[in-house]
Amino acid sequence: MYTRQIIETETAKLAARLAKSDDIEELKRIHSNWIISNEQNQDPFKWDLVFHTTVAEVSGNVVLVKILQLLESMMRKYSDSYFMGVDASCAQQQHLEIINAIESRNEQVASSAMKLHLVESHEGILRKFGSKQKNDICSEY
């Protein structure tokens, strides 16, 4: 998760600097799809992953996008199980705060909101899976 913090806080910052109105609308559409997917118990991780990947794409940095894509399988290892039966409303609110910061072009808030989201997600995964897997979860991504 530390790798994601380094990469994704920077992608959020760059996205706030470079996002076009179409990019903002796409992030909002993805967010809406995630809410619907979560309510219907239909692979909510899919839309979470699409959101994070899209923020990276909006950043305009192809290398950061590729690195995030490389981390996808490791992310899915824990996130698929994590999202099952979990109330995602907190994470959804955090995504909305990231979108709002990007839309308002506030690079620092976008970066900080992404970091908070990743830290809290990481803590939630650790709580769900327990200390037994802590080293695996911390070191993998």
C-alpha positions as CSV (number, residue, x, y, z in Angstrom):
1,M,0.0,0.0,0.0
2,Y,3.0,2.3,0.5
3,T,3.7,2.1,-3.2
4,R,0.2,3.2,-4.0
5,Q,0.4,6.1,-1.6
6,I,3.5,7.4,-3.4
7,I,2.1,6.9,-6.9
8,E,-1.6,7.8,-6.3
9,T,-1.0,11.0,-4.3
10,E,1.0,12.3,-7.2
11,T,-1.5,11.2,-9.8
12,A,-4.3,13.0,-7.9
13,K,-2.1,16.2,-7.7
14,L,-1.4,16.0,-11.4
15,A,-5.0,15.3,-12.2
16,A,-6.0,18.5,-10.3
17,R,-3.6,20.4,-12.5
18,L,-4.5,18.9,-15.8
19,A,-8.1,17.6,-15.7
20,K,-10.4,18.8,-18.5
21,S,-14.2,19.1,-17.9
22,D,-14.7,15.8,-19.7
23,D,-12.3,14.1,-17.3
24,I,-14.3,15.4,-14.3
25,E,-17.6,14.2,-15.8
26,E,-16.0,10.8,-16.4
27,L,-14.8,10.6,-12.8
28,K,-18.4,11.5,-11.6
29,R,-19.9,8.9,-13.9
30,I,-17.5,6.2,-12.5
31,H,-18.4,7.3,-9.0
32,S,-22.1,6.9,-9.7
33,N,-21.6,3.5,-11.2
34,W,-19.6,2.4,-8.1
35,I,-22.5,3.5,-5.9
36,I,-25.0,1.6,-8.0
37,S,-22.7,-1.5,-8.2
38,N,-22.2,-1.5,-4.5
39,E,-26.0,-1.3,-3.8
40,Q,-26.5,-4.2,-6.1
41,N,-23.5,-6.2,-4.8
42,Q,-22.0,-6.4,-8.3
43,D,-18.2,-6.3,-8.1
44,P,-17.8,-3.0,-6.4
45,F,-14.0,-3.3,-6.6
46,K,-14.3,-3.0,-10.4
47,W,-15.5,0.6,-10.2
48,D,-13.0,1.4,-7.4
49,L,-10.2,0.2,-9.6
50,V,-11.6,2.1,-12.7
51,F,-11.7,5.3,-10.5
52,H,-8.1,5.0,-9.4
53,T,-6.9,4.1,-12.9
54,T,-8.9,7.0,-14.4
55,V,-7.4,9.5,-12.0
56,A,-4.0,8.2,-13.1
57,E,-4.9,8.6,-16.7
58,V,-6.1,12.1,-16.1
59,S,-2.7,12.9,-14.6
60,G,-1.3,12.5,-18.1
61,N,1.6,10.4,-16.9
62,V,1.7,7.1,-18.8
63,V,4.4,5.6,-16.6
64,L,2.3,6.2,-13.4
65,V,-0.7,4.5,-15.2
66,K,1.4,1.5,-16.2
67,I,2.7,1.1,-12.6
68,L,-0.8,1.2,-11.2
69,Q,-1.9,-1.4,-13.7
70,L,1.0,-3.6,-12.6
71,L,-0.2,-3.4,-9.0
72,E,-3.8,-4.3,-10.0
73,S,-3.5,-8.1,-9.4
74,M,-2.0,-7.5,-6.0
75,M,-4.7,-5.0,-5.2
76,R,-7.4,-7.4,-6.3
77,K,-6.0,-10.1,-4.1
78,Y,-7.2,-8.3,-1.0
79,S,-9.8,-5.9,-2.3
80,D,-12.2,-8.5,-3.8
81,S,-12.5,-10.1,-0.3
82,Y,-12.4,-6.8,1.5
83,F,-15.4,-5.3,-0.4
84,M,-17.6,-8.3,0.2
85,G,-20.2,-7.2,2.9
86,V,-18.4,-4.0,3.7
87,D,-20.2,-0.6,3.8
88,A,-18.3,1.4,1.2
89,S,-20.0,4.7,2.0
90,C,-16.9,6.1,3.7
91,A,-14.7,5.2,0.7
92,Q,-17.3,6.6,-1.7
93,Q,-17.4,9.9,0.2
94,Q,-13.6,10.0,0.0
95,H,-13.7,9.4,-3.8
96,L,-16.1,12.3,-4.0
97,E,-13.8,14.5,-2.0
98,I,-11.0,13.6,-4.4
99,I,-13.2,14.4,-7.4
100,N,-14.2,17.8,-5.9
101,A,-10.5,18.6,-5.2
102,I,-9.6,17.7,-8.8
103,E,-12.5,19.7,-10.2
104,S,-11.5,22.8,-8.1
105,R,-7.9,22.4,-9.3
106,N,-6.6,22.2,-5.7
107,E,-3.5,20.0,-6.0
108,Q,-2.7,19.8,-2.3
109,V,-6.3,18.9,-1.3
110,A,-6.5,16.3,-4.1
111,S,-3.2,14.7,-3.0
112,S,-4.1,14.8,0.7
113,A,-7.6,13.4,0.1
114,M,-6.1,10.5,-1.9
115,K,-3.6,9.8,0.8
116,L,-6.3,9.8,3.5
117,H,-8.4,7.4,1.3
118,L,-5.5,5.0,0.8
119,V,-4.5,5.0,4.5
120,E,-8.0,4.4,5.6
121,S,-8.6,1.7,3.0
122,H,-5.3,0.0,4.1
123,E,-6.4,0.2,7.8
124,G,-9.7,-1.4,6.9
125,I,-8.0,-4.2,5.0
126,L,-5.8,-4.9,8.0
127,R,-8.7,-4.9,10.4
128,K,-10.6,-7.3,8.2
129,F,-7.8,-9.8,7.6
130,G,-6.1,-9.4,10.9
131,S,-2.4,-9.2,11.9
132,K,-1.7,-12.6,10.5
133,Q,-1.5,-11.2,6.9
134,K,-0.2,-7.8,7.9
135,N,3.3,-8.2,6.5
136,D,2.0,-9.5,3.2
137,I,-0.5,-6.7,2.8
138,C,2.0,-4.0,3.8
139,S,4.8,-5.2,1.6
140,E,2.9,-6.2,-1.5
141,Y,1.7,-3.0,-2.7
